[in-house]
Amino acid sequence: HELRNPLGGIMNASLVLDGEDEPVDVIRRQANHMARLLDDLLDV
């Protein structure tokens, strides 16, 4: 879906920046949260 495409790029970028840095962990966690919200929204 068009709403998920930008999230894929954000998630992949966070994997490229993989490390123990807190900002990368926050980005990954928030992107996963947004993906779950979108999945739930699209299921409605």
N, C-alpha and C positions, 0 to 999 in steps of 0.2 A: 504494500500500500504506500501511497505517496507520503504519508505521515511518518512511516518507518524509515524511509530512505536516508534522511539526515541523521537519524540515530545510529544507523549502521556505520556511517563515516566516523561519528564521534566515538563509538565503541571500538572500532578498528584503530583509530588514532591512539586511544588509551592503551591498547595492547602493544602498539609500537613503542610507546613511552613507558612500557612496563618497568616497574621498579617499586621500591618501598616508599616513594615519595607520597606524602599525604594528599596533595592536590590531584594526583593521578587516580588515587583510590576514590576520592570524592567524585571525580568525573565519571569513573566507571560505575560506581554505586548509583549515582543519580541517573545515568543513562539507562541502566537496568531498570530502575524504578519507573522512568518515563515509558520504557518499552512495555512494562507490565500494565501501566495505566492505559496505554494505547490499545493493547490487546484486549483489555477488559471493555474499553469503550467500543471497539469494533465488534465485540461479541454481542453487544446489546441490540 
